Each structure stands twice: as structure tokens, then as C-alpha cells.
């Protein structure tokens, strides 16, 4: 069984932790597609930050989200279940699960992500801002990008 959770707009940036290592994430078959999104997002936010605000739909009062995306490849990471915040993730409350329940959740629950496609709760990721309805330069629509890559990822996650 595979349980897919939606991402949350709210994320808590890790204060410390190793930078992103795609090879350490579950579903390594998605890494080329992940790298393409990350490269396009970092490029946009680094070279055209004013445009990035409009393209990404970032409120003018939160320009730090462009900076967050620009540093995505080198930002500290934490477990996805600590990065994603909001009502659903508060209710899931992985820290309060028994060890057996936490193991089951770690193996069966994944989060859909505009940057990573699918991530496991234990995958170490940085905080980011990218909505699925965004059109990224060099990629096109993010949803369409992932639609063409996720079939194999879901099959891999389901296993036998």
C-alpha cells in the first residue's frame, strides 16, 4: 500500500543539516527529473529574482522565498516530515507515533512535491517554494513535467 499526501504551502526551513543529496532520496529513478526542476528553479531565482516573484506567485512581502529557492542545492536539509507543516502534518504528528507505526509510515507514506516528484517522510530535503501550477522557464508546466515521470516512480514505490 502507498499513501500519497499533498505537499503543504507551509514549510519549516532546516537550521542545520547536510545539503541536498539526490542520491540519498527514495526513488532514485526520479533523480534526473528532480535535477532538471531544481536547476531551472535555482537558475530562475538566482539570475532573475524579480521575475521569479511573479512566475512563482510569491507575495511581495516574502522576497526571502526567492532567496530560499536560489540556495536550494546547498541549503540545510531535514526529514520531509519535519519540513512540511500545516494542519495535515500536525495531525499526522510523526514524532508521536510508536516505533512500529513510524516504520510503517516511513515505508508507506510519500508526499507529492513540485520539486521532488515524490518524497518519503524520512527523505532529507530543504524547504522550497514551488507550486504545481507554475510554468518554469526551460521546463514548462511543472504538473506536466511530473505527469510524464511519476508513473515509473509510483511503480517503484509500490514494489512487489
C-alpha positions as CSV (number, residue, x, y, z in Angstrom):
1,X,0.0,0.0,0.0
2,X,1.2,3.5,-0.8
3,X,-0.4,6.6,0.8
4,X,0.2,9.8,-1.1
5,X,-0.1,13.1,0.9
6,X,-0.3,16.5,-0.7
7,X,2.6,18.9,-0.1
8,X,1.9,21.9,2.1
9,X,2.5,25.6,1.2
10,X,4.0,25.9,4.7
11,X,7.5,24.6,5.2
12,X,9.9,25.0,8.0
13,X,13.5,25.6,6.8
14,X,16.1,23.4,8.5
15,X,18.6,25.4,10.5
16,X,21.3,22.9,10.2
17,X,21.9,19.7,8.3
18,X,23.7,18.4,5.3
19,X,22.9,19.9,1.9
20,X,20.6,18.1,-0.5
21,X,21.9,14.7,-1.8
22,X,19.5,13.4,-4.5
23,X,21.2,10.0,-4.4
24,X,20.0,9.6,-0.8
25,X,16.3,10.1,-1.6
26,X,13.9,7.3,-2.2
27,X,13.0,6.6,-5.8
28,X,16.4,7.4,-7.4
29,X,14.8,6.8,-10.8
30,X,13.2,10.3,-10.4
31,X,16.6,12.0,-9.8
32,X,17.1,13.2,-13.4
33,X,13.7,14.8,-13.4
34,X,14.3,16.2,-9.9
35,X,17.7,17.7,-11.0
36,X,16.0,19.4,-14.0
37,X,13.4,21.1,-11.8
38,X,16.0,22.1,-9.2
39,X,18.4,23.5,-11.8
40,X,15.6,25.5,-13.5
41,X,14.3,26.8,-10.2
42,X,17.7,27.8,-8.9
43,X,18.6,29.4,-12.2
44,X,15.4,31.5,-12.2
45,X,15.8,32.6,-8.6
46,X,19.5,33.4,-9.0
47,X,19.6,35.2,-12.3
48,X,16.1,36.8,-12.4
49,X,14.9,37.2,-8.9
50,X,12.4,40.0,-9.7
51,X,10.8,37.8,-12.4
52,X,10.8,34.8,-10.1
53,X,8.5,36.7,-7.7
54,X,5.9,36.9,-10.4
55,X,6.5,33.5,-12.0
56,X,6.4,31.6,-8.7
57,X,3.5,33.7,-7.3
58,X,5.5,34.8,-4.3
59,X,3.9,37.6,-2.3
60,X,5.8,40.8,-2.5
61,X,6.0,40.7,1.3
62,X,8.0,37.5,1.2
63,X,11.0,38.0,-1.1
64,X,13.1,35.7,1.2
65,X,11.3,32.8,-0.6
66,X,13.2,33.7,-3.8
67,X,16.4,33.6,-1.8
68,X,15.4,30.2,-0.3
69,X,14.9,28.8,-3.8
70,X,18.1,30.3,-5.1
71,X,20.1,28.4,-2.4
72,X,18.1,25.1,-2.8
73,X,21.1,22.9,-3.8
74,X,23.2,24.0,-0.8
75,X,20.5,24.6,1.9
76,X,20.4,22.5,5.0
77,X,18.0,19.6,4.9
78,X,15.8,17.8,7.4
79,X,13.4,14.9,7.2
80,X,10.4,15.7,4.9
81,X,8.1,15.1,7.9
82,X,9.8,18.0,9.7
83,X,10.0,20.3,6.7
84,X,6.3,20.1,5.7
85,X,3.9,22.0,8.1
86,X,0.3,22.6,8.3
87,X,-2.9,21.0,9.6
88,X,-2.4,17.6,7.9
89,X,1.2,17.3,9.0
90,X,0.3,18.5,12.6
91,X,-2.4,15.8,12.7
92,X,0.0,13.1,11.4
93,X,2.4,14.1,14.1
94,X,5.2,11.6,13.2
95,X,7.1,12.4,16.4
96,X,4.3,10.9,18.5
97,X,4.0,7.6,16.6
98,X,5.1,4.4,18.1
99,X,8.4,3.0,16.6
100,X,6.4,0.4,14.7
101,X,3.9,3.0,13.4
102,X,6.7,5.3,12.4
103,X,8.4,2.5,10.4
104,X,5.1,1.7,8.6
105,X,4.6,5.4,7.8
106,X,8.2,5.8,6.6
107,X,7.8,2.9,4.2
108,X,4.2,3.5,3.0
109,X,3.6,7.3,3.1
110,X,5.0,9.6,0.5
111,X,4.5,13.3,-0.3
112,X,3.8,14.7,-3.7
113,X,6.2,17.5,-4.4
114,X,6.6,20.0,-7.2
115,X,10.3,19.9,-6.8
116,X,11.0,16.3,-6.0
117,X,8.0,14.4,-7.5
118,X,7.6,12.1,-4.6
119,X,9.5,12.1,-1.3
120,X,9.4,9.7,1.6
121,X,8.8,11.1,5.1
122,X,12.4,10.2,6.0
123,X,13.9,11.8,2.9
124,X,16.1,14.8,3.8
125,X,15.0,17.8,1.8
126,X,15.4,21.6,2.0
127,X,12.5,23.9,2.3
128,X,11.4,25.4,-1.0
129,X,8.6,27.4,-2.7
130,X,7.2,26.0,-5.9
131,X,3.5,25.4,-6.7
132,X,2.4,22.7,-9.1
133,X,0.7,25.2,-11.4
134,X,3.9,27.1,-12.1
135,X,5.4,27.3,-15.5
136,X,9.2,27.2,-15.1
137,X,11.5,28.5,-17.9
138,X,13.2,25.6,-19.6
139,X,10.7,23.1,-18.1
140,X,7.3,24.3,-18.9
141,X,4.4,23.4,-16.7
142,X,5.6,21.7,-13.5
143,X,2.5,19.4,-13.4
144,X,3.1,18.2,-16.9
145,X,6.7,17.6,-16.2
146,X,5.9,15.3,-13.3
147,X,3.0,13.7,-15.0
148,X,5.5,12.3,-17.6
149,X,7.9,11.0,-14.9
150,X,5.8,9.8,-11.9
151,X,4.4,6.6,-13.4
152,X,7.7,4.8,-13.0
153,X,8.2,6.4,-9.6
154,X,4.9,5.2,-8.3
155,X,5.6,1.7,-9.6
156,X,8.9,1.7,-7.9
157,X,7.4,2.9,-4.6
158,X,4.8,0.2,-4.7
159,X,7.4,-2.5,-5.3
160,X,6.1,-6.1,-5.3
